[in-house]
């Protein structure tokens, strides 16, 4: 790839990011705020992801060697910030999150460097429902559709592929429909059929005794029985990637735990001792607002909108030499 082509790619990445951030903020009434790259260890603020991934630790000389961690995401930090900024129900915050996940396995869609739009919206009383979750997902999907339309207008080689609406499915229904498939295979089949899917109920155990995928116990509510009779008030946005020809996750999100769901999920995961951490104590003593939020992968959205086959085409990261060589032979240019 020539230098001119690389610059054009960088230009198009900027266009996608600016367009989607604007559309998302408009749909969800979000204000842009600054955010940390690291937080103090032992506060419960960092995202524990599936509970096995190691964060990057470092001591701070000027704070008597107190340890800090590079964030995995801002899932819990945002909820605290909503309270600190006094944001009213129906409005929220949006931030550019940068993270390091050194335990991530490399793949065409995975890197140790994570960039995402982290957003959080304050909810009104009575909105902890599946209906509110669905309505919020539809607004995010409208932002994706508007972005794709503007990208196609700016770059005629891009043809819009997103369907007119996003389909809502529950992980339990997919298990029933495809009992012999793995979770990722079930996602693949559903997204191939519908083009855009919001898969609900991720984190809690399904009928066969296993969760569809792992979720931390202290932000998304994956255990509450909703008005539709299903378990969970969270999910993932999955799109069918036209180049990779596979299901492609662009967002993980959900209605956040209240104090009852938090206590229950900590017990289910065998970590009730977390109740004493700062974040958890604030929530259990009614000092944090009810909210809905999530992360939307910036590189993932760029991959989809620009029809790229590898995440290294839209972000700069560290890659094993074997991966670099393989992509070079395949004609894929890393940034």
C-alpha positions in Angstrom: 0.0 0.0 0.0 1.4 3.4 -0.9 1.7 6.3 1.5 -1.1 8.1 -0.3 -3.4 5.1 0.2 -2.5 4.9 3.8 -3.4 8.5 4.3 -6.7 7.9 2.6 -7.4 5.1 4.9 -6.6 7.3 7.9 -8.9 9.9 6.5 -11.7 7.5 6.2 -11.2 6.1 9.7 -11.5 9.7 11.0 -14.7 10.2 9.0 -16.3 7.1 10.4 -15.4 7.9 14.0 -16.5 11.5 13.8 -19.8 10.6 12.1 -20.8 7.7 14.4 -19.8 9.6 17.6 -22.0 12.5 16.5 -25.0 10.3 15.6 -24.7 8.3 18.8 -24.6 11.4 20.9 -27.6 12.8 19.1 -29.7 9.6 19.5 -28.9 9.1 23.2 -28.5 12.7 24.3 -24.9 12.2 25.4 -22.3 14.8 26.4 -18.6 14.2 25.6 -16.4 13.9 28.7 -12.8 13.2 29.5 -11.8 9.8 31.0 -8.9 8.1 32.6 -6.4 5.6 31.0 -5.7 4.2 34.5 -7.4 3.9 37.9 -6.2 3.0 41.4 -6.1 -0.7 42.2 -8.4 -2.1 44.9 -11.3 0.3 44.3 -13.5 -2.0 42.3 -13.7 0.6 39.5 -11.8 -1.3 36.8 -13.7 -3.7 34.6 -12.9 -7.3 35.5 -14.2 -8.6 32.1 -14.6 -12.4 32.5 -12.6 -12.4 35.8 -9.5 -14.1 34.4 -7.8 -11.3 32.3 -4.8 -9.7 34.0 -4.7 -5.8 33.9 -1.5 -3.9 33.4 -0.3 -2.8 36.9 2.2 -0.1 37.8 3.3 1.7 41.1 3.0 5.5 41.4 6.2 7.0 42.9 4.5 10.2 44.2 1.8 8.2 46.0 4.1 6.0 48.1 4.2 3.3 45.4 0.4 2.9 45.5 -0.6 0.6 42.6 -2.7 1.6 39.6 -4.1 -0.4 36.7 -4.6 0.4 33.1 -8.4 0.2 32.5 -10.0 -2.8 30.7 -13.0 -0.6 30.1 -14.9 2.3 31.9 -18.1 0.3 32.6 -18.2 1.2 36.4 -16.2 4.5 36.2 -19.0 6.0 34.0 -21.7 5.3 36.6 -19.8 7.1 39.3 -19.2 10.0 36.9 -22.9 10.3 36.1 -23.5 10.9 39.8 -20.5 13.4 40.1 -21.7 15.4 37.1 -25.4 15.4 38.3 -26.6 14.2 34.9 -30.4 14.0 34.7 -32.5 11.0 33.5 -32.6 10.6 29.8 -29.2 12.1 29.3 -25.7 10.7 29.6 -22.0 10.8 28.8 -19.8 9.6 26.0 -16.0 9.1 26.2 -13.2 7.9 24.0 -11.9 4.9 26.0 -8.4 3.5 25.4 -7.4 0.3 27.1 -4.8 -2.5 27.1 -5.8 -6.1 27.4 -2.5 -8.1 27.3 -4.3 -11.5 27.8 -6.4 -11.0 24.6 -5.9 -13.7 22.0 -4.9 -12.3 18.6 -7.3 -12.8 15.7 -8.5 -10.7 12.7 -10.9 -8.9 15.1 -8.9 -8.9 18.4 -5.9 -6.9 19.5 -4.3 -6.1 22.8 -5.1 -2.4 22.2 -8.8 -1.5 22.7 -10.5 1.7 21.6 -14.2 2.1 22.1 -16.9 4.6 22.7 -17.9 4.1 26.3 -21.3 5.6 27.0 -23.7 5.7 30.0 -27.2 7.2 30.3 -29.1 7.9 33.5 -32.4 6.1 33.7 -35.7 7.2 35.2 -37.5 5.1 37.8 -39.5 2.3 36.2 -37.2 1.9 33.2 -35.5 -1.3 34.3 -37.4 -3.2 31.6 -36.7 -5.2 28.4 -38.8 -2.6 26.5 -36.5 0.2 27.5 -33.4 -1.9 26.7 -34.8 -2.6 23.2 -35.7 1.0 22.6 -32.1 2.0 23.5 -30.7 -0.6 21.2 -32.8 0.6 18.3 -31.4 4.2 18.8 -27.9 2.8 18.6 -28.7 0.8 15.5 -30.2 4.0 14.0 -26.8 5.7 14.6 -25.1 2.8 12.8 -27.5 3.0 9.9 -27.0 6.8 9.6 -23.2 6.3 9.7 -23.3 3.7 7.0 -25.4 5.9 4.8 -23.0 8.8 5.2 -19.9 6.6 4.6 -21.5 5.3 1.4 -22.2 8.8 0.2 -18.6 9.9 0.9 -17.0 6.7 -0.5 -19.0 5.4 -3.4 -17.2 2.0 -3.4 -19.1 1.2 -0.1 -22.5 -0.3 -0.6 -24.9 -0.2 2.4 -25.7 -3.7 3.7 -27.4 -3.1 7.1 -31.0 -4.4 7.2 -33.9 -2.0 7.9 -34.2 -3.2 11.5 -32.3 -5.1 14.1 -33.7 -8.4 15.3 -34.0 -9.2 19.0 -33.2 -12.7 20.1 -32.5 -14.3 23.5 -29.5 -16.6 24.1 -31.9 -19.2 25.5 -33.9 -19.2 22.3 -30.7 -19.7 20.2 -29.7 -22.6 22.4 -33.1 -24.2 21.9 -32.8 -23.7 18.1 -29.2 -24.8 17.7 -28.5 -27.2 20.6 -25.6 -28.9 18.9 -23.6 -25.7 18.1 -21.2 -23.7 20.2 -22.2 -20.2 21.3 -20.2 -18.5 18.5 -21.6 -20.9 15.9 -25.1 -20.0 17.2 -24.3 -16.3 16.8 -23.0 -17.0 13.3 -26.2 -18.7 12.2 -28.5 -16.1 13.7 -26.6 -13.1 12.3 -26.2 -14.7 8.9 -30.0 -15.1 8.8 -31.0 -11.6 10.0 -28.0 -9.4 9.2 -28.2 -7.5 12.5 -29.0 -9.1 15.9 -29.2 -7.9 19.5 -28.6 -11.1 21.5 -30.0 -10.7 25.0 -29.3 -12.6 28.2 -25.5 -13.0 28.2 -23.8 -13.9 31.5 -26.4 -16.0 33.3 -26.6 -19.8 33.1 -28.9 -21.2 30.3 -31.0 -24.3 30.4 -28.0 -26.6 29.8 -26.2 -25.1 32.8 -23.7 -22.9 31.1 -23.8 -19.2 30.2 -23.7 -18.1 26.5 -20.6 -16.1 27.4 -18.9 -14.6 30.5 -19.9 -11.3 32.1 -18.6 -9.6 35.2 -21.1 -9.6 38.1 -21.0 -5.9 38.9 -22.2 -3.8 35.9 -24.6 -5.5 33.5 -27.7 -7.1 35.0 -27.7 -10.6 33.5 -29.8 -12.3 36.3 -33.0 -10.4 36.7 -36.1 -12.0 35.1 -37.6 -9.5 32.6 -41.2 -8.9 31.7 -40.8 -11.3 28.7 -40.0 -14.2 31.1 -36.4 -14.3 30.1 -33.3 -13.8 32.3 -31.2 -10.8 31.8 -31.4 -7.1 30.8 -28.2 -7.0 28.7 -26.8 -8.2 25.4 -24.5 -7.8 22.4 -25.1 -6.0 19.1 -24.0 -8.4 16.3 -23.7 -7.5 12.6 -23.0 -9.7 9.6 -19.6 -8.6 8.2 -19.8 -8.7 4.4 -16.0 -9.3 3.9 -15.4 -11.7 6.7 -18.7 -13.5 6.1 -19.3 -14.0 9.8 -21.1 -12.7 12.8 -19.3 -9.5 14.1 -19.8 -8.1 17.6 -19.6 -4.3 17.7 -21.1 -3.7 21.2 -21.7 -5.2 24.6 -24.2 -3.3 26.7 -27.0 -3.5 29.2 -29.1 -2.1 32.0 -26.9 -1.9 35.0 -27.3 -3.8 38.2 -29.3 -2.3 41.1 -28.2 -3.1 44.6 -30.3 -6.3 44.7 -29.0 -7.6 41.4 -25.4 -6.7 42.4 -25.7 -8.6 45.7 -27.2 -11.6 43.9 -24.7 -11.7 41.1 -21.7 -11.4 43.5 -23.1 -14.5 45.3 -23.6 -16.4 42.1 -20.0 -15.7 41.1 -18.6 -16.5 44.5 -17.1 -13.1 45.2 -19.3 -11.5 48.0 -16.2 -10.0 49.5 -16.3 -7.3 46.7 -19.2 -5.7 48.6 -16.6 -3.8 50.6 -14.9 -2.2 47.6 -15.6 1.5 47.0 -17.7 1.2 43.9 -19.8 -1.7 45.3 -20.3 0.0 48.6 -21.6 3.2 46.8 -24.1 1.1 44.8 -25.2 -1.0 47.8 -25.9 2.1 49.8 -28.0 3.9 47.1 -25.3 6.5 46.2 -25.2 5.8 42.5 -27.9 6.4 39.8 -29.6 3.7 37.9 -28.2 3.6 34.4 -27.8 1.8 31.1 -24.6 1.8 29.2 -22.1 -0.1 27.1 -19.0 0.0 25.0 -19.0 0.2 21.2 -15.7 -0.8 19.5 -14.3 2.0 17.4 -12.0 -0.2 15.4 -14.8 -2.7 15.0 -17.2 -0.1 13.7 -14.4 1.2 11.3 -13.8 -2.4 10.2 -17.4 -2.9 9.4 -18.1 0.5 7.7 -14.9 0.4 5.6 -15.2 -3.3 4.8 -11.8 -4.2 6.3 -10.8 -7.8 6.9 -8.4 -7.3 9.8 -8.5 -5.0 12.8 -4.8 -4.0 12.1 -6.0 -2.2 9.0 -7.8 0.4 11.2 -5.7 0.6 14.3 -2.0 0.7 15.3 -1.1 -2.1 17.7 1.6 -4.7 18.5 1.6 -7.8 16.4 3.6 -11.0 16.5 6.0 -11.4 13.6 4.1 -14.5 12.4 0.9 -12.4 12.1 2.8 -9.6 10.3 4.2 -12.1 7.8 0.9 -13.8 7.2 -0.9 -10.6 6.5 1.9 -9.3 4.3 1.6 -12.5 2.2 -2.2 -12.0 2.1 -1.8 -8.4 0.9 -3.2 -6.9 4.0 -1.6 -3.6 5.0 -1.3 -3.0 8.8 -1.3 0.6 10.0 
